Amino acid sequence: MAKSSLDLPPDDDLDWRDALEQCDRIAELCDDIPERGEEFADSVREKAENYASWIRKNKEVTRRMQEALDNMEAGVNRWLD
């Protein structure tokens, strides 16, 4: 069975607490996205909340998860610029 990014081992140089804060920040920023981007915002918020739940439960973050969070935050920020 193929492994998902959530199944990969954590990277010791990544702090899961920082990733949790980033998840919260992304979810909050989604509230500021204009109405025309509502579907995008809802999708990103849901992903960030799912990641936060997994990170909180496992107290770790993988490199792929961190890269995805960085991409989500960059995408949200593009809507807000």
N, CA, C and O atoms as a DFTB+ gen file, in Angstrom:
324 C
 N C O
     1  1       0.841      -1.167       0.000
     2  2       0.000       0.000       0.000
     3  2       0.895       1.241       0.000
     4  3       1.887       1.294       0.727
     5  1       0.543       2.235      -0.814
     6  2       1.328       3.461      -0.918
     7  2       1.173       4.293       0.343
     8  3       0.107       4.332       0.957
     9  1       2.255       4.953       0.714
    10  2       2.227       5.810       1.890
    11  2       1.810       7.217       1.490
    12  3       2.212       7.720       0.441
    13  1       1.015       7.835       2.318
    14  2       0.668       9.235       2.103
    15  2       1.707      10.082       2.808
    16  3       2.521       9.569       3.576
    17  1       1.677      11.392       2.544
    18  2       2.634      12.285       3.195
    19  2       2.458      12.263       4.705
    20  3       3.399      12.559       5.440
    21  1       1.269      11.918       5.176
    22  2       1.045      11.860       6.610
    23  2       1.734      10.659       7.243
    24  3       1.960      10.647       8.453
    25  1       2.074       9.645       6.444
    26  2       2.700       8.439       6.960
    27  2       4.220       8.505       6.964
    28  3       4.879       7.630       7.526
    29  1       4.776       9.534       6.343
    30  2       6.228       9.627       6.277
    31  2       6.801      10.004       7.636
    32  3       6.126      10.658       8.431
    33  1       8.041       9.598       7.911
    34  2       8.621       9.925       9.213
    35  2       8.825      11.430       9.367
    36  3       9.001      12.138       8.376
    37  1       8.802      11.918      10.609
    38  2       9.000      13.350      10.834
    39  2      10.440      13.755      10.565
    40  3      11.349      12.925      10.579
    41  1      10.625      15.029      10.324
    42  2      11.965      15.582      10.168
    43  2      12.322      16.270      11.475
    44  3      11.583      17.124      11.964
    45  1      13.463      15.888      12.032
    46  2      13.845      16.400      13.344
    47  2      14.032      17.905      13.377
    48  3      13.885      18.521      14.432
    49  1      14.357      18.512      12.232
    50  2      14.600      19.950      12.230
    51  2      13.320      20.770      12.083
    52  3      13.378      22.000      12.071
    53  1      12.172      20.114      11.972
    54  2      10.898      20.814      11.875
    55  2      10.192      20.765      13.229
    56  3      10.115      19.712      13.863
    57  1       9.685      21.903      13.657
    58  2       9.002      21.983      14.945
    59  2       7.496      21.883      14.715
    60  3       6.907      22.721      14.032
    61  1       6.890      20.872      15.280
    62  2       5.453      20.657      15.081
    63  2       4.636      21.807      15.653
    64  3       3.545      22.090      15.157
    65  1       5.144      22.478      16.694
    66  2       4.407      23.600      17.281
    67  2       4.326      24.768      16.295
    68  3       3.296      25.433      16.182
    69  1       5.428      25.002      15.587
    70  2       5.431      26.051      14.557
    71  2       4.434      25.720      13.451
    72  3       3.727      26.596      12.954
    73  1       4.386      24.449      13.077
    74  2       3.454      24.020      12.035
    75  2       2.006      24.202      12.494
    76  3       1.148      24.595      11.704
    77  1       1.737      23.918      13.761
    78  2       0.388      24.117      14.298
    79  2       0.000      25.590      14.253
    80  3      -1.125      25.924      13.879
    81  1       0.911      26.461      14.627
    82  2       0.652      27.900      14.562
    83  2       0.384      28.333      13.127
    84  3      -0.489      29.162      12.869
    85  1       1.149      27.760      12.193
    86  2       0.953      28.088      10.791
    87  2      -0.431      27.623      10.315
    88  3      -1.096      28.334       9.561
    89  1      -0.857      26.458      10.742
    90  2      -2.202      25.965      10.395
    91  2      -3.260      26.954      10.873
    92  3      -4.179      27.299      10.130
    93  1      -3.126      27.401      12.103
    94  2      -4.086      28.359      12.655
    95  2      -4.058      29.678      11.884
    96  3      -5.103      30.265      11.602
    97  1      -2.869      30.130      11.554
    98  2      -2.715      31.386      10.807
    99  2      -3.372      31.279       9.432
   100  3      -4.069      32.198       9.000
   101  1      -3.150      30.169       8.754
   102  2      -3.740      29.948       7.428
   103  2      -5.261      29.966       7.529
   104  3      -5.931      30.629       6.737
   105  1      -5.804      29.243       8.498
   106  2      -7.262      29.185       8.661
   107  2      -7.834      30.578       8.926
   108  3      -8.883      30.930       8.386
   109  1      -7.155      31.368       9.750
   110  2      -7.617      32.732      10.044
   111  2      -7.533      33.628       8.811
   112  3      -8.441      34.420       8.556
   113  1      -6.451      33.506       8.048
   114  2      -6.289      34.325       6.848
   115  2      -7.364      34.020       5.816
   116  3      -7.757      34.896       5.046
   117  1      -7.838      32.782       5.799
   118  2      -8.878      32.400       4.838
   119  2     -10.145      33.226       5.036
   120  3     -10.903      33.439       4.091
   121  1     -10.373      33.688       6.255
   122  2     -11.554      34.515       6.531
   123  2     -11.500      35.852       5.804
   124  3     -12.535      36.480       5.582
   125  1     -10.292      36.294       5.431
   126  2     -10.123      37.592       4.782
   127  2     -10.146      37.531       3.256
   128  3     -10.108      38.568       2.593
   129  1     -10.208      36.334       2.700
   130  2     -10.228      36.188       1.243
   131  2     -11.572      36.692       0.716
   132  3     -12.618      36.384       1.287
   133  1     -11.547      37.470      -0.376
   134  2     -12.797      38.004      -0.930
   135  2     -13.778      36.894      -1.329
   136  3     -13.394      35.738      -1.505
   137  1     -15.026      37.269      -1.463
   138  2     -16.100      36.319      -1.756
   139  2     -15.825      35.501      -3.021
   140  3     -16.166      34.320      -3.076
   141  1     -15.219      36.113      -4.027
   142  2     -14.960      35.384      -5.282
   143  2     -13.973      34.228      -5.083
   144  3     -13.879      33.345      -5.935
   145  1     -13.243      34.227      -3.974
   146  2     -12.303      33.152      -3.664
   147  2     -12.787      32.250      -2.550
   148  3     -11.999      31.531      -1.934
   149  1     -14.091      32.287      -2.289
   150  2     -14.657      31.552      -1.159
   151  2     -14.423      30.046      -1.245
   152  3     -14.109      29.417      -0.235
   153  1     -14.569      29.460      -2.428
   154  2     -14.352      28.011      -2.572
   155  2     -12.898      27.655      -2.282
   156  3     -12.613      26.662      -1.613
   157  1     -11.985      28.476      -2.793
   158  2     -10.560      28.263      -2.523
   159  2     -10.306      28.346      -1.021
   160  3      -9.648      27.478      -0.447
   161  1     -10.830      29.394      -0.389
   162  2     -10.616      29.601       1.042
   163  2     -11.165      28.427       1.855
   164  3     -10.511      27.951       2.783
   165  1     -12.353      27.966       1.507
   166  2     -12.953      26.842       2.228
   167  2     -12.104      25.583       2.107
   168  3     -11.914      24.850       3.077
   169  1     -11.594      25.342       0.898
   170  2     -10.760      24.170       0.662
   171  2      -9.456      24.240       1.452
   172  3      -9.049      23.263       2.081
   173  1      -8.811      25.392       1.416
   174  2      -7.537      25.559       2.128
   175  2      -7.764      25.471       3.637
   176  3      -6.990      24.826       4.345
   177  1      -8.811      26.109       4.125
   178  2      -9.120      26.068       5.566
   179  2      -9.321      24.625       6.026
   180  3      -8.803      24.219       7.066
   181  1     -10.076      23.856       5.243
   182  2     -10.321      22.460       5.600
   183  2      -9.024      21.665       5.648
   184  3      -8.807      20.885       6.575
   185  1      -8.165      21.858       4.658
   186  2      -6.879      21.152       4.646
   187  2      -6.026      21.548       5.836
   188  3      -5.435      20.692       6.494
   189  1      -5.960      22.848       6.116
   190  2      -5.151      23.328       7.244
   191  2      -5.677      22.757       8.559
   192  3      -4.892      22.374       9.426
   193  1      -6.991      22.699       8.709
   194  2      -7.578      22.142       9.928
   195  2      -7.304      20.644      10.048
   196  3      -7.059      20.142      11.145
   197  1      -7.344      19.937       8.931
   198  2      -7.022      18.502       8.945
   199  2      -5.564      18.276       9.314
   200  3      -5.249      17.391      10.109
   201  1      -4.683      19.071       8.741
   202  2      -3.262      18.966       9.079
   203  2      -3.063      19.267      10.561
   204  3      -2.327      18.555      11.245
   205  1      -3.710      20.313      11.058
   206  2      -3.562      20.690      12.463
   207  2      -3.991      19.548      13.378
   208  3      -3.330      19.254      14.374
   209  1      -5.090      18.917      13.033
   210  2      -5.581      17.800      13.836
   211  2      -4.551      16.670      13.872
   212  3      -4.266      16.120      14.936
   213  1      -4.001      16.331      12.722
   214  2      -3.011      15.250      12.651
   215  2      -1.743      15.627      13.408
   216  3      -1.192      14.811      14.148
   217  1      -1.287      16.849      13.227
   218  2      -0.058      17.315      13.893
   219  2      -0.262      17.315      15.407
   220  3       0.608      16.861      16.150
   221  1      -1.393      17.816      15.861
   222  2      -1.690      17.861      17.298
   223  2      -1.701      16.447      17.878
   224  3      -1.170      16.215      18.964
   225  1      -2.300      15.514      17.162
   226  2      -2.398      14.128      17.636
   227  2      -1.035      13.445      17.692
   228  3      -0.730      12.726      18.643
   229  1      -0.206      13.678      16.649
   230  2       1.060      12.961      16.528
   231  2       2.273      13.738      17.043
   232  3       3.359      13.179      17.195
   233  1       2.078      15.027      17.307
   234  2       3.165      15.886      17.789
   235  2       4.407      15.788      16.892
   236  3       5.540      15.655      17.356
   237  1       4.133      15.859      15.592
   238  2       5.203      15.854      14.596
   239  2       4.668      16.423      13.291
   240  3       3.460      16.505      13.070
   241  1       5.604      16.813      12.433
   242  2       5.261      17.302      11.099
   243  2       6.312      16.764      10.131
   244  3       7.504      16.755      10.441
   245  1       5.869      16.321       8.968
   246  2       6.810      15.814       7.967
   247  2       7.221      16.957       7.037
   248  3       6.563      17.995       6.974
   249  1       8.301      16.746       6.334
   250  2       8.778      17.745       5.380
   251  2       7.699      18.032       4.331
   252  3       7.469      19.193       3.991
   253  1       7.045      17.005       3.821
   254  2       5.990      17.209       2.807
   255  2       4.818      18.003       3.361
   256  3       4.248      18.849       2.671
   257  1       4.465      17.729       4.595
   258  2       3.385      18.488       5.212
   259  2       3.789      19.954       5.343
   260  3       2.993      20.850       5.063
   261  1       5.031      20.192       5.770
   262  2       5.489      21.562       5.928
   263  2       5.512      22.284       4.587
   264  3       5.131      23.452       4.498
   265  1       5.955      21.597       3.555
   266  2       5.958      22.198       2.213
   267  2       4.533      22.530       1.771
   268  3       4.293      23.581       1.177
   269  1       3.595      21.639       2.058
   270  2       2.196      21.894       1.696
   271  2       1.657      23.097       2.466
   272  3       0.957      23.931       1.893
   273  1       1.971      23.195       3.742
   274  2       1.527      24.340       4.537
   275  2       2.111      25.638       3.990
   276  3       1.413      26.647       3.892
   277  1       3.392      25.607       3.634
   278  2       4.023      26.803       3.063
   279  2       3.336      27.216       1.770
   280  3       3.118      28.404       1.529
   281  1       2.993      26.237       0.937
   282  2       2.300      26.527      -0.321
   283  2       0.889      27.059      -0.083
   284  3       0.436      27.971      -0.774
   285  1       0.198      26.480       0.899
   286  2      -1.146      26.972       1.228
   287  2      -1.080      28.422       1.688
   288  3      -1.879      29.253       1.255
   289  1      -0.129      28.722       2.563
   290  2      -0.019      30.086       3.082
   291  2       0.331      31.069       1.968
   292  3      -0.202      32.178       1.920
   293  1       1.222      30.661       1.080
   294  2       1.587      31.527      -0.047
   295  2       0.370      31.776      -0.947
   296  3       0.162      32.899      -1.407
   297  1      -0.426      30.744      -1.198
   298  2      -1.619      30.890      -2.021
   299  2      -2.637      31.825      -1.396
   300  3      -3.237      32.650      -2.085
   301  1      -2.831      31.700      -0.096
   302  2      -3.758      32.586       0.609
   303  2      -3.243      34.017       0.545
   304  3      -4.010      34.945       0.289
   305  1      -1.951      34.197       0.776
   306  2      -1.374      35.546       0.752
   307  2      -1.496      36.200      -0.629
   308  3      -1.644      37.418      -0.726
   309  1      -1.434      35.394      -1.699
   310  2      -1.611      35.956      -3.043
   311  2      -3.014      36.542      -3.203
   312  3      -3.191      37.563      -3.868
   313  1      -4.000      35.900      -2.597
   314  2      -5.369      36.431      -2.659
   315  2      -5.479      37.747      -1.890
   316  3      -6.297      38.604      -2.226
   317  1      -4.670      37.895      -0.880
   318  2      -4.780      39.068      -0.003
   319  2      -3.890      40.234      -0.414
   320  3      -4.052      41.348       0.084
   321  1      -2.959      39.983      -1.313
   322  2      -2.060      41.075      -1.764
   323  2      -2.755      42.025      -2.710
   324  3      -2.146      42.988      -3.176
